[in-house]
Amino acid sequence: MNIGLDIMGGDFAPDATIDGVILALQSLSSSDRIFLFGDEEVIKSKLKERNFESNQFTIVHAPDMIGMSEQPIKAFTQKPHSSISIGFHFLKEGKIDAFSSAGNSGAMVVGSMYSMEMIEGITRPCTAVVLPKENGGSTFLLDIGTNPDPKPEMMYQFGILGSVYARYVYNVENPRVGLLNIGAEAEKGNLLTQASYKLMKDSQHFNFVGNVEGRDILLDTADVVVCDGFTGNVVLKQLESMYHLLKKRGLYDDFVERMNYENFGGTPILGIKSTVMVGHGISNDTAIKNMILLTKNVHEAKLSLKIQGELQKHS
């Protein structure tokens, strides 16, 4: 398959992205080709510094870049020669099968919505994070920032997206979907969670197990935890802080290491008819490598087709 990577995306680009893509080559097959989007002179120079032949990649010249702090819609529409914009053009034209970036996540979401079609029945795309359970399993938390103020029907859709993602990319059989709330009782929560509960409780699209609390996220209470993007982002950043504090204090084991974002590399933008991956802005070479490998896994799982099939099953 042809995988596109935004070389200019991320706080430590282009060095981290170049090092990461070189690491990824060791785990890809000979039939996989990586397209590097960015300033051609910079890319070739960085590869030469590492004594790496540039002909092992397809380099696509993109002289502009979208900064991490730029307004996503304005930047995407007014910078057609940026690495993100040209990457999405290649994706839309079918020249690449998937596109990934650790750059401006808002611009990646905007690019997905502008350039690719939404799956029928999905109102807005969302993003997810994979978190460790104490028993060795994983919890899939979504949304984590794409939709800070969603409507109840969008929360229901997050349940579908998370369930299919867990099942077909991570092989979780019949994932249990929980709604993040301040109590387990059905009547608990704010207006959003109360309305979302009513929609989710009789779902035929996923295995709803009711409300779950913050303390349940790392336990084996549910496999998929649904929340609004504002709450999800706060939870994610808090867990990232906890990981660094525990490691700094020497309270470190295999479970703590599984909280390290580098292990997963990124998250697919769920809900679009394509494979688009977003990485953490502070991604290092290991995180970039794992983002590329996850991009391949998500594409080969035909995730968007599986989501379409799930929506059509009970329509």
C-alpha positions in Angstrom: 0.0 0.0 0.0 1.0 3.7 -0.4 1.2 5.5 2.9 1.5 9.3 3.0 3.4 11.1 5.8 3.6 14.8 6.5 7.3 15.2 7.1 6.8 18.8 8.3 4.2 18.0 11.0 5.1 17.9 14.7 7.0 19.9 17.3 10.3 18.0 16.4 9.8 17.8 12.7 11.5 17.2 10.3 14.2 15.3 12.3 11.7 13.2 14.3 9.6 12.4 11.3 12.6 11.5 9.1 14.0 9.2 11.9 10.6 7.7 12.5 10.0 6.8 8.8 13.4 5.2 8.6 12.5 3.0 11.6 9.1 2.1 10.1 10.7 0.8 7.0 12.1 -2.1 9.0 8.6 -3.3 9.8 6.9 -2.7 6.4 6.8 -5.1 3.5 8.5 -4.5 0.1 5.1 -3.8 -1.4 4.6 -0.8 0.9 5.7 2.6 -0.3 5.9 5.7 1.8 5.2 9.1 0.3 7.0 12.0 2.1 5.2 15.4 1.9 7.3 18.4 2.6 10.1 20.6 1.4 12.0 18.4 -1.0 15.4 20.0 -0.4 15.0 19.6 3.3 13.9 16.0 3.1 16.8 15.0 0.8 19.3 16.9 3.0 18.0 15.1 6.2 18.2 11.7 4.5 21.7 12.4 3.3 22.8 13.3 6.8 21.6 9.8 7.9 23.3 8.1 4.9 19.9 7.0 3.6 19.0 6.8 0.0 16.1 9.1 -0.9 14.9 6.8 -3.7 13.6 4.4 -1.0 10.7 6.9 -0.7 8.5 9.0 -3.0 9.2 12.6 -2.2 6.4 15.1 -2.9 7.5 18.7 -2.8 5.3 20.8 -0.5 7.1 24.1 0.2 4.6 25.4 2.8 3.6 24.1 6.2 0.7 24.6 8.6 2.0 25.6 12.0 0.6 24.0 15.2 -1.0 27.3 16.4 -2.6 28.3 13.0 -6.4 28.5 12.7 -7.2 25.2 10.9 -9.9 26.2 8.4 -8.0 29.4 7.3 -4.7 27.6 7.1 -6.0 24.6 5.1 -7.8 26.7 2.6 -5.2 29.5 2.2 -2.1 27.2 2.1 -2.8 24.9 -0.9 0.9 24.1 -1.2 1.3 23.0 2.4 2.3 19.4 3.2 -1.1 18.7 4.8 -3.1 20.2 1.9 -1.1 18.4 -0.8 -1.2 15.2 1.2 -5.0 15.3 1.2 -5.0 16.1 -2.5 -3.0 12.9 -3.1 -5.4 10.9 -0.9 -8.5 12.2 -2.7 -7.0 11.4 -6.0 -6.2 7.9 -4.9 -2.4 8.3 -5.3 -2.0 7.2 -1.7 -4.1 4.9 0.4 -3.7 6.6 3.7 -2.3 9.8 5.1 -0.8 10.6 8.5 0.6 13.6 10.3 1.7 14.7 13.8 1.1 18.3 12.8 -1.9 20.6 13.3 -4.7 18.1 14.3 -7.4 20.7 13.6 -6.1 21.1 10.0 -6.1 17.3 9.7 -9.8 17.1 10.7 -10.7 20.0 8.4 -8.8 18.3 5.6 -10.6 15.1 6.2 -14.0 16.8 6.0 -13.2 19.0 3.1 -11.4 16.4 1.0 -13.0 13.1 1.9 -16.6 12.0 2.3 -18.2 11.3 5.6 -19.7 7.9 6.2 -23.4 8.0 5.8 -25.0 8.2 9.2 -22.0 9.9 10.9 -22.4 13.7 11.6 -18.9 14.5 12.7 -15.6 12.7 12.7 -14.0 12.0 16.1 -10.7 10.8 17.5 -9.8 8.2 20.1 -7.0 7.1 22.4 -6.1 3.6 23.6 -5.5 3.3 27.3 -4.2 0.4 29.4 -6.4 -1.7 31.7 -5.0 -3.1 34.9 -5.7 -6.7 33.6 -3.6 -6.2 30.4 -6.5 -5.2 28.1 -7.2 -1.9 26.6 -9.8 0.9 27.0 -10.8 3.0 24.0 -11.7 6.5 25.0 -13.5 8.8 22.5 -13.9 11.6 21.7 -10.6 13.2 22.8 -10.9 16.8 21.6 -12.4 16.9 18.1 -15.9 17.7 19.3 -15.8 19.6 22.6 -19.6 20.3 22.5 -21.4 17.4 20.7 -25.1 16.6 20.5 -26.5 13.4 22.0 -26.9 11.8 18.6 -23.2 12.3 18.0 -22.4 10.7 21.3 -24.4 7.7 20.1 -22.3 7.7 16.9 -19.1 7.7 19.0 -20.3 4.5 20.5 -20.6 2.9 17.1 -17.2 4.2 15.9 -15.4 3.1 19.1 -17.0 -0.3 19.1 -16.0 -1.0 15.4 -12.5 0.3 16.0 -11.9 -1.9 19.0 -13.3 -4.9 17.3 -11.6 -4.8 13.9 -8.3 -3.1 14.6 -7.6 -4.5 18.1 -9.7 -7.7 17.9 -11.9 -7.1 21.0 -14.8 -9.4 20.7 -18.2 -7.8 21.3 -16.8 -4.6 22.9 -18.6 -3.2 26.0 -19.5 0.4 25.5 -19.9 2.7 28.5 -20.9 6.3 28.8 -18.5 8.4 31.0 -20.5 10.0 33.8 -20.4 11.2 37.4 -22.3 8.1 38.6 -23.5 4.7 37.5 -27.2 5.5 37.8 -29.2 6.2 34.6 -30.5 9.6 35.8 -27.0 10.9 36.7 -25.1 13.6 34.8 -25.7 16.8 32.9 -28.2 17.3 30.1 -25.9 15.8 27.5 -25.1 12.6 29.3 -28.8 12.1 30.3 -30.0 12.5 26.7 -27.1 10.3 25.4 -28.0 7.6 27.9 -31.5 7.4 26.6 -30.3 7.0 23.1 -27.7 4.4 23.9 -29.5 2.2 26.4 -31.4 0.2 23.7 -28.8 0.3 21.0 -28.7 -2.5 18.5 -25.4 -1.1 17.0 -23.2 -1.8 20.1 -23.1 -3.6 23.5 -24.0 -0.8 25.9 -23.2 -1.5 29.5 -24.4 1.8 31.0 -22.7 4.7 32.8 -19.1 4.4 33.9 -17.1 6.7 36.1 -13.6 8.2 35.8 -12.2 5.6 38.1 -13.4 2.8 35.8 -11.4 3.9 32.7 -8.3 1.9 33.6 -10.3 -1.0 35.1 -12.2 -3.8 33.2 -15.6 -2.1 33.4 -16.0 -1.3 29.7 -13.9 -1.7 26.6 -15.1 1.6 24.9 -15.8 4.7 26.9 -17.7 7.5 25.2 -17.5 11.2 26.3 -17.6 14.7 24.8 -14.3 15.9 23.3 -13.7 18.5 26.1 -13.9 15.9 28.8 -11.9 13.3 26.8 -9.1 15.7 26.2 -8.9 16.7 29.9 -8.8 13.0 30.9 -6.1 12.2 28.3 -3.8 15.1 29.3 -4.2 14.2 33.0 -3.2 10.6 32.3 -0.2 11.8 30.2 0.9 13.9 33.2 0.5 11.0 35.5 2.7 8.8 33.3 5.5 11.4 33.4 5.2 11.9 37.1 5.2 8.2 37.9 8.2 7.7 35.6 10.1 10.6 37.2 9.5 9.2 40.7 10.7 5.8 39.7 7.2 4.2 40.2 7.5 2.4 36.9 6.5 -1.0 35.5 4.9 -2.6 32.4 1.5 -1.1 33.2 2.8 2.4 33.5 4.8 2.0 30.3 1.6 1.1 28.4 0.4 4.7 29.2 3.2 6.0 27.0 1.6 7.6 23.9 4.7 6.5 21.9 3.5 2.9 21.9 0.4 3.7 19.8 1.6 6.6 17.7 -1.7 8.2 17.0 -5.4 7.9 16.3 -7.4 7.5 13.2 -10.0 10.2 12.3 -13.0 8.0 12.7 -16.1 8.5 10.6 -14.6 9.3 7.1 -14.4 7.1 4.0 -10.7 6.9 4.2 -7.7 6.3 6.4 -6.3 9.4 8.1 -4.1 9.3 11.1 -3.2 12.0 13.6 -0.2 11.8 15.9 0.7 13.7 19.0 2.4 17.0 18.4 5.3 16.1 20.6 5.9 12.8 18.7 9.5 11.5 18.7 10.9 9.0 16.2 9.3 6.0 18.0 5.9 7.5 18.0 6.2 8.4 14.3 7.2 4.8 13.5 4.2 3.5 15.4 1.8 6.0 13.8 2.9 4.7 10.4 2.4 1.1 11.4 -1.0 1.8 12.9 -2.0 3.6 9.7 -1.2 0.4 7.8 -3.2 -1.7 10.2 -6.2 0.5 10.1 -6.3 0.6 6.3 -5.8 -3.2 6.0 -8.7 -3.7 8.5 -10.9 -1.8 6.1 -12.2 0.1 9.1 -14.4 2.7 7.2 -16.1 -0.2 5.3 -16.8 -2.0 8.6 -18.3 1.2 10.1 -20.5 1.6 7.0 -21.6 -2.0 7.3 -22.5 -1.6 11.0 -24.6 1.4 10.4 -26.5 -0.3 7.5 -27.1 -3.4 9.6 -29.8 -1.9 11.8 -30.9 1.1 9.6 
